[in-house]
């Protein structure tokens, strides 16, 4: 053989860099972000491969072949008697020549059979499933494309007939690959971490976790290192799932970026996917302290339903009702609250500085958007990554705004009692609880992005009504960040280490 495993990796990486530099125009269209060699080694290193026999491997969205090259190099070094049947999919004609060259190097390094396909993987896989083909693969290694699927996009016509309901190409690729795996087959993918929680990816999580058990999760402490040469700022996770069996533990590992040695630990499966969580959030705890915190939060006595409270996204989408926005409060308007009106756990209205309006016209069109004045809890839906707190809650009291009605903008979540105000002491206690350190730390365990959806807040466990009243009575109106932990800890000492 004329090519060594090291040669294979070096050449594949050279092709990746060369092609990646040319793809800025098509990257948005196709969602392509090629896999750097160190990441490919990390992904492939999670696979269980036998010493001999054969493996049927799928690399969907193969790019220049970095993942397949890493698998072949590993087999050449560790399992010289193992035969690899390699199937790759890549639709970009500007990339396929480089993929062909990489696959040629693979054949020089190790015994392989190669099926290089230029089909659209979504179309091909959906057809296999529609016709009831037998499972075709034992291993799928994926760096799937990342792009949203439009409701009227061509992908929907492909995915809907086979029952794949998802909002992004990366989750569509994962689900189709998963369905094509034989029992015991392994799927290893690097994707954004966003699928781990939230409403948009509920059906994806439901199918993933019903078909396969998570065995490995790897997270990166820094967002800007994994695909640094593609200018990608994204929280990524590598996960391995095995078809047909739920293990007792999950191995969670973490690293700063591409080249440092990962640190890992075993976590009980139920701590990652709680059997009592109807939304099947995947909680990625990277240390023992995180595990202990998850246990303490899970031991809180109440759900929102137990408290007879609800949380919803603010009803006012400002660009849809521009004609009703007003800079200042005046006759025939109601106060309008944005995230900028939240300050130190309270409401500061109106905003004299800034460009956001302070009021909404009250008329027949806006009537469904309004709430009766009262005590509410408002939580920002978005925070900057660099902000010290992921959860930022504020107490809205009826005395904070004039009139009998109030409007809440869509970048806020609002806790309410069936579309009416909450008992004031309960509301104050809820704000203090949400602004506490344990809640902030816990949300960071399972939320890999800076968005806090209403679904995330519904999934939390809460103190009882009596405990919330005790916290609220002591905290009063001083419910800002940094002021509440001593009060919350007095009532909930077991929540703190």
C-alpha positions in Angstrom: 0.0 0.0 0.0 1.3 3.4 -0.9 -0.7 5.5 1.6 -0.3 5.3 5.4 -3.1 6.2 7.9 -1.3 9.4 8.7 -1.0 10.3 5.0 -4.8 9.6 4.6 -5.6 12.1 7.4 -3.2 14.8 6.2 -4.5 14.6 2.6 -8.1 14.6 3.7 -7.5 17.7 5.9 -5.7 19.5 3.0 -8.7 18.9 0.8 -11.1 20.0 3.5 -9.3 23.3 3.9 -9.0 23.9 0.1 -12.7 23.2 -0.5 -13.9 25.1 2.5 -12.1 28.2 1.3 -14.1 28.1 -1.9 -17.6 27.4 -0.5 -18.6 30.6 1.1 -21.3 31.1 -1.6 -22.9 27.7 -1.3 -22.4 27.2 2.5 -25.7 29.1 3.3 -27.6 27.2 0.7 -26.4 23.8 1.6 -25.6 24.3 5.3 -22.1 22.9 4.8 -19.5 23.0 7.5 -16.7 20.5 6.9 -15.3 18.5 9.8 -11.7 19.4 11.0 -9.4 16.4 11.4 -9.2 16.5 15.2 -13.0 16.6 15.5 -13.3 13.7 13.0 -10.9 11.7 15.2 -13.0 12.5 18.3 -16.2 11.5 16.6 -14.9 8.2 15.2 -13.1 7.5 18.5 -16.5 7.1 20.2 -17.5 4.2 18.0 -17.3 0.6 19.1 -15.7 -1.4 16.3 -14.9 -5.1 16.2 -11.5 -6.6 15.5 -12.7 -8.5 12.5 -15.7 -9.2 10.4 -17.3 -6.3 8.5 -19.1 -3.0 9.2 -21.5 -1.2 6.9 -20.9 2.6 7.4 -22.9 5.5 6.3 -21.5 9.0 5.9 -24.4 11.3 4.9 -23.3 14.8 3.9 -19.7 13.5 3.5 -18.1 16.7 2.3 -14.5 15.9 1.4 -14.6 12.7 3.4 -13.0 13.6 6.7 -15.1 11.4 8.8 -14.8 8.4 6.6 -11.0 8.9 6.4 -10.8 9.0 10.2 -12.8 5.7 10.4 -10.6 4.0 7.9 -7.4 5.3 9.6 -8.6 4.0 12.9 -9.4 0.6 11.5 -6.1 0.4 9.8 -4.3 1.0 13.1 -6.5 -1.0 15.4 -8.5 -3.6 13.4 -6.5 -4.6 10.3 -8.8 -7.6 9.8 -12.0 -5.6 9.8 -13.6 -5.0 6.4 -15.4 -1.6 5.9 -18.3 -1.2 3.5 -18.4 2.6 3.0 -21.4 4.5 1.7 -21.1 8.2 1.2 -23.5 10.9 0.1 -22.5 14.3 -1.1 -24.7 16.4 -3.5 -22.2 19.3 -4.1 -20.5 18.7 -7.5 -17.7 21.1 -6.4 -16.8 18.8 -3.6 -17.2 15.3 -5.1 -13.9 15.3 -6.8 -12.1 15.8 -3.5 -14.3 13.1 -1.9 -13.4 10.7 -4.7 -9.7 11.4 -4.0 -10.1 10.8 -0.3 -12.0 7.5 -0.9 -9.2 6.4 -3.2 -6.7 7.0 -0.4 -9.0 5.0 1.9 -8.8 2.0 -0.5 -5.0 2.3 -0.4 -4.9 2.1 3.4 -7.4 -0.6 4.3 -9.7 -3.2 2.8 -12.9 -1.3 1.8 -15.8 -1.4 -0.6 -17.0 2.0 -1.7 -20.4 3.3 -2.7 -20.0 7.0 -3.5 -23.3 8.5 -4.2 -24.2 11.9 -5.5 -27.9 11.6 -4.6 -29.7 13.8 -2.2 -29.6 11.8 1.0 -33.0 12.9 2.2 -34.6 11.7 -1.1 -32.7 8.4 -1.2 -33.3 7.6 2.5 -37.0 8.5 2.4 -37.4 6.2 -0.6 -35.7 3.3 1.2 -38.1 3.8 4.1 -41.1 4.1 1.9 -40.4 0.9 0.1 -39.7 -1.0 3.4 -36.0 -1.8 2.7 -34.2 -3.8 5.3 -31.8 -1.8 7.6 -28.7 -1.2 5.6 -26.0 0.1 8.0 -24.3 -0.8 11.2 -22.7 2.6 11.8 -23.6 6.1 10.8 -21.1 8.9 11.4 -22.5 12.3 10.6 -21.7 16.0 10.4 -25.1 16.8 8.9 -25.9 20.1 7.2 -27.3 22.9 9.4 -30.2 24.8 7.8 -33.8 25.5 8.7 -36.5 23.7 6.8 -39.2 26.0 5.6 -42.9 25.0 6.1 -43.4 25.1 2.3 -39.8 24.0 1.4 -39.1 21.1 -1.0 -37.8 19.0 2.0 -41.3 18.8 3.4 -42.5 17.0 0.4 -39.8 14.4 1.0 -40.1 14.1 4.7 -43.8 14.3 5.4 -44.7 11.0 3.6 -42.3 9.1 5.9 -43.4 10.9 9.1 -40.3 12.9 9.8 -41.5 16.1 11.6 -38.6 18.4 12.2 -37.5 22.0 11.6 -33.9 21.6 10.6 -31.8 19.6 8.1 -29.5 18.3 10.8 -32.3 16.6 12.7 -33.8 15.3 9.5 -30.5 13.7 8.6 -30.1 12.2 12.0 -33.6 10.7 12.1 -33.3 9.2 8.6 -29.9 7.7 9.4 -31.2 6.3 12.6 -34.1 4.5 10.8 -31.6 2.9 8.4 -29.5 1.3 11.2 -29.8 -2.3 12.0 -30.5 -3.4 15.7 -27.5 -2.6 17.7 -26.3 -0.1 15.1 -24.5 3.1 16.3 -25.2 6.6 15.3 -22.5 9.2 16.1 -23.1 12.8 15.1 -21.8 16.3 15.8 -24.7 18.8 15.8 -25.8 22.0 17.5 -26.8 21.4 21.1 -30.2 23.0 20.5 -32.0 19.7 20.1 -31.4 18.8 23.8 -34.3 21.0 25.0 -37.1 23.2 23.8 -40.4 22.7 22.1 -39.2 22.8 18.5 -37.2 19.6 18.8 -39.6 17.6 21.1 -40.7 15.2 18.4 -37.0 14.7 17.3 -36.0 13.8 20.9 -39.0 11.6 21.3 -38.1 9.5 18.3 -34.3 9.5 19.0 -34.8 8.3 22.6 -37.5 5.8 21.7 -35.4 4.1 19.0 -32.0 4.3 20.6 -30.2 4.8 23.9 -27.7 7.6 24.5 -24.2 6.2 25.3 -21.9 9.2 24.9 -22.2 12.9 25.0 -19.3 15.3 24.4 -19.5 19.0 24.8 -17.1 21.8 24.1 -16.5 24.6 26.7 -15.8 27.1 23.9 -18.2 27.9 21.1 -15.6 29.3 18.6 -13.1 26.5 18.3 -14.8 23.5 16.7 -15.4 25.1 13.3 -13.1 28.0 13.8 -11.9 28.2 10.2 -15.6 28.5 9.0 -16.3 31.4 11.4 -19.0 29.4 13.2 -20.1 30.5 16.6 -22.3 27.6 17.8 -22.6 25.4 20.8 -22.0 21.9 19.5 -22.4 18.4 21.0 -21.2 15.0 19.8 -23.5 12.2 20.7 -23.5 8.4 20.2 -26.8 6.5 20.3 -27.2 2.7 20.0 -30.4 1.3 18.4 -32.6 -0.8 20.6 -31.2 -0.6 24.1 -31.2 2.0 26.9 -28.1 1.8 29.0 -27.9 2.3 32.7 -25.3 5.2 32.4 -24.1 7.8 29.9 -20.5 8.8 29.5 -20.3 12.6 29.4 -17.0 14.2 28.3 -15.9 17.7 27.8 -13.0 19.6 26.2 -12.1 23.2 25.6 -11.8 22.7 21.8 -10.3 20.5 19.2 -7.0 19.3 20.6 -7.0 19.2 24.4 -7.6 15.9 26.2 -11.3 15.3 27.1 -12.3 14.9 30.7 -15.1 12.4 31.2 -17.4 10.8 33.8 -20.3 8.3 33.9 -23.7 9.7 34.7 -26.9 7.6 35.5 -29.1 7.6 32.5 -32.1 8.9 34.4 -30.1 12.1 35.2 -29.6 12.8 31.5 -33.1 11.8 30.4 -35.5 11.9 33.3 -38.3 9.3 33.1 -40.7 11.8 34.7 -40.0 14.6 32.2 -42.8 14.6 29.6 -40.7 16.7 27.2 -37.7 14.4 27.3 -35.1 17.2 27.8 -31.5 15.9 27.6 -29.7 17.3 30.5 -25.9 17.4 29.9 -24.2 17.6 33.3 -20.4 17.9 32.8 -19.4 17.4 36.4 -20.5 15.9 39.8 -21.6 19.2 41.1 -24.0 19.5 38.1 -25.4 16.0 38.9 -26.0 16.9 42.5 -27.7 20.2 41.5 -30.0 18.2 39.1 -31.0 16.0 41.9 -31.8 18.9 44.3 -33.8 20.7 41.6 -35.7 17.5 40.8 -36.6 17.1 44.5 -38.6 20.4 44.6 -42.2 19.6 45.3 -44.3 21.3 42.7 -44.9 21.7 38.9 -46.5 24.8 37.4 -49.7 22.8 37.1 -49.6 22.0 40.9 -49.3 25.7 41.5 -52.2 26.4 39.2 -50.0 28.8 37.2 -49.1 29.0 33.5 -46.3 30.5 31.5 -46.7 31.9 28.0 -44.8 33.9 25.5 -45.8 37.6 25.4 -48.5 38.1 22.9 -47.4 41.3 21.1 -45.3 40.7 18.0 -44.4 44.3 17.3 -43.7 44.1 13.6 -47.2 42.6 13.0 -48.9 45.5 14.7 -46.6 48.5 13.8 -49.6 50.8 13.2 -50.6 50.4 16.9 -47.3 51.1 18.5 -46.8 54.4 20.3 -43.6 55.9 21.7 -45.5 57.3 24.7 -48.5 56.4 26.8 -51.6 58.5 26.0 -55.3 58.3 25.8 -56.6 55.1 24.2 -53.3 53.2 24.7 -52.1 50.6 27.2 -48.6 50.2 28.6 -46.4 48.0 26.5 -43.5 46.1 28.2 -40.2 45.0 26.5 -37.2 43.3 27.9 -35.6 46.7 28.3 -38.2 47.6 30.8 -36.9 44.9 33.2 -34.3 46.3 35.7 -32.9 44.6 38.8 -35.9 42.3 39.2 -38.5 45.0 38.8 -40.2 47.0 36.0 -38.9 50.4 35.0 -41.6 51.9 32.8 -41.7 54.0 30.7 -38.3 53.9 29.0 -37.3 57.5 28.4 -34.1 56.5 26.4 -34.1 54.0 23.6 -36.1 53.4 20.5 -38.7 50.9 21.8 -42.3 52.1 22.1 -43.9 52.3 25.5 -47.5 51.9 24.6 -49.9 50.0 22.4 -53.2 51.4 21.0 -56.2 49.7 22.6 -58.7 48.7 19.9 -60.5 45.7 18.5 -57.4 44.4 16.8 -55.2 44.6 19.9 -57.8 43.4 22.4 -56.6 39.7 22.2 -53.1 40.8 23.0 -53.8 42.4 26.3 -53.8 41.2 30.0 -55.7 42.7 32.9 -53.5 44.7 35.2 -52.1 42.7 38.1 -49.1 41.0 39.5 -47.1 39.0 36.9 -43.7 37.4 36.6 -41.8 38.4 33.4 -38.7 36.5 32.2 -36.5 37.5 29.3 -36.5 35.0 26.5 -33.0 36.0 25.3 -29.8 36.9 27.0 -26.3 37.6 25.8 -23.9 34.7 26.2 -21.7 36.9 28.3 -24.4 38.0 30.7 -23.8 36.7 34.3 -27.3 35.2 34.4 -29.2 33.0 31.9 -32.5 33.5 33.7 -33.6 37.1 34.3 -37.0 37.5 36.0 -38.8 40.6 37.1 -41.9 41.4 39.2 -44.7 43.4 37.5 -47.1 44.9 40.0 -50.4 46.7 39.1 -48.9 49.9 40.5 -46.0 49.8 38.0 -48.2 50.9 35.1 -51.3 53.0 34.7 -54.7 51.8 33.6 -56.6 48.5 33.8 -54.7 46.6 31.1 -51.1 45.8 30.1 -49.4 44.4 27.0 -46.4 42.1 27.0 -44.0 41.9 24.0 -43.0 38.6 22.4 -39.4 38.7 23.7 -40.7 38.1 27.2 -42.2 35.1 28.9 -45.0 35.8 31.4 -46.2 33.7 34.3 -50.0 34.2 34.9 -53.0 32.6 36.6 -55.1 31.6 33.6 -54.5 35.0 31.9 -54.9 37.0 35.1 -52.6 38.3 37.7 -51.0 36.1 40.5 -51.1 36.5 44.2 -48.5 39.2 44.9 -46.5 37.3 47.6 -46.5 34.2 45.3 -45.3 36.3 42.4 -42.5 38.0 44.4 -41.4 34.5 45.7 -41.4 33.2 42.2 -39.3 36.0 40.9 -36.8 35.5 43.8 -36.7 31.8 43.1 -36.1 32.3 39.3 -33.3 34.8 40.0 -31.6 32.5 42.5 -28.2 30.9 41.7 -29.3 27.3 41.7 -32.0 28.0 39.0 -29.5 29.8 36.9 -26.9 27.0 37.2 -29.5 24.3 36.5 -30.8 26.0 33.4 -27.3 26.1 32.0 -27.0 22.3 32.5 -29.7 21.5 29.9 -29.9 24.7 27.8 -27.0 25.0 25.3 -28.2 28.3 24.0 -29.1 31.7 25.5 -32.8 31.4 24.7 -35.2 30.6 27.6 -38.5 29.4 26.1 -41.8 29.0 27.9 -41.3 25.3 27.5 -38.1 25.4 29.4 -39.8 27.2 32.3 -42.7 24.7 32.3 -40.2 21.8 32.6 -38.7 23.2 35.9 -39.7 22.0 39.4 -40.8 24.7 41.7 -41.3 25.3 45.5 -44.8 24.8 46.9 -47.2 27.7 47.1 -46.5 28.1 50.8 -42.8 28.2 50.2 -43.2 30.8 47.5 -45.3 32.9 49.8 -42.6 32.6 52.5 -39.9 33.7 50.1 -42.1 36.5 48.7 -43.0 37.8 52.1 -39.4 38.1 53.1 -38.0 39.3 49.8 -40.8 41.8 49.2 -40.0 43.9 46.2 -36.2 43.4 46.5 -36.1 40.5 44.1 -33.2 41.4 41.9 -30.3 39.2 41.0 -27.7 39.1 43.8 -30.2 39.9 46.5 -32.3 36.8 46.8 -30.1 33.8 47.6 -30.0 34.3 51.3 -33.9 34.5 51.4 -34.4 31.5 49.1 -31.8 29.5 51.0 -33.6 30.2 54.3 -36.8 28.6 52.9 -35.2 26.0 50.7 -31.9 25.0 52.4 -31.8 21.6 50.6 -31.6 23.5 47.3 -28.1 24.7 48.1 -24.9 22.6 48.5 
